[in-house]
Amino acid sequence: MKVGMREFRDKLATYLLESESPVAITRHGDTVGYFIPARRKRSDTDKEALREASTRWQEVLDAEGISEDEAVTGFNRWRTRQKR
């Protein structure tokens, strides 16, 4: 689900209390952030999928010899360039 920044702000309480799935927040059509509800209890399937994704990501980092800090720094540089 995608919503504009103003709509998200105006209906913040509704999203915080009632949303069960992640929401992409947009500004002028570009995604600027995500709201991921914390109240929803994750199923065992969801938890296992997150563990698997984490394991795969760590394998990629290890194979490339990249630390987590380096990955975050690289992502932040990329994001800064995208904003320009």
RAKA-V783705 format. One record per residue. RES is the residue in one small letter. PHI is phi in whole degrees, 0 to 359 (* if undefined). OMEGA is omega in radians with two decimals (none if undefined). D_LAST is the distance of its C-alpha to the last C-alpha in whole Angstrom. Layout:
# RAKA-V783705
RES|PHI|OMEGA|D_LAST / RES|PHI|OMEGA|D_LAST
This chain:
# RAKA-V783705
m|*|3.09|26 / k|241|3.05|23 / v|221|3.08|23 / g|288|-3.11|21 / m|302|-3.13|20 / r|295|3.13|22 / e|298|3.13|25 / f|299|3.13|24 / r|297|-3.10|25 / d|294|-3.10|28 / k|246|-3.06|30 / l|306|-3.11|29 / a|301|3.13|32 / t|297|3.13|33 / y|296|-3.12|30 / l|294|-3.03|31 / l|265|-3.00|35 / e|241|-3.08|35 / s|289|3.12|32 / e|249|-3.12|33 / s|231|-3.14|30 / p|301|-3.13|27 / v|235|3.03|24 / a|273|-3.13|21 / i|258|-3.05|19 / t|244|3.01|17 / r|222|-3.10|15 / h|54|3.08|15 / g|87|3.13|16 / d|264|3.10|13 / t|288|-3.12|15 / v|248|3.13|14 / g|183|3.14|17 / y|226|2.99|20 / f|250|3.13|24 / i|244|-3.09|27 / p|300|3.14|30 / a|262|-3.06|32 / r|283|-3.10|35 / r|291|3.08|36 / k|282|-3.12|38 / r|282|3.10|37 / s|285|3.09|40 / d|299|3.10|41 / t|296|3.11|39 / d|299|-3.13|36 / k|298|3.14|36 / e|294|3.10|37 / a|297|3.10|34 / l|293|3.08|32 / r|298|-3.14|34 / e|297|3.12|34 / a|298|3.12|30 / s|297|3.12|30 / t|297|-3.14|33 / r|297|3.14|31 / w|298|3.12|28 / q|297|3.10|30 / e|297|3.10|32 / v|296|3.13|28 / l|300|-3.14|27 / d|297|-3.12|31 / a|296|-3.12|31 / e|269|-3.14|28 / g|70|-3.09|29 / i|248|3.08|26 / s|278|3.10|27 / e|299|3.13|25 / d|298|3.11|23 / e|295|3.12|22 / a|296|3.13|21 / v|295|3.12|19 / t|299|3.11|17 / g|297|3.11|16 / f|297|3.14|15 / n|297|3.07|13 / r|297|3.13|11 / w|301|-3.12|10 / r|297|3.11|9 / t|298|3.12|7 / r|294|-3.13|5 / q|293|-3.12|6 / k|287|-3.08|4 / r|285|none|0
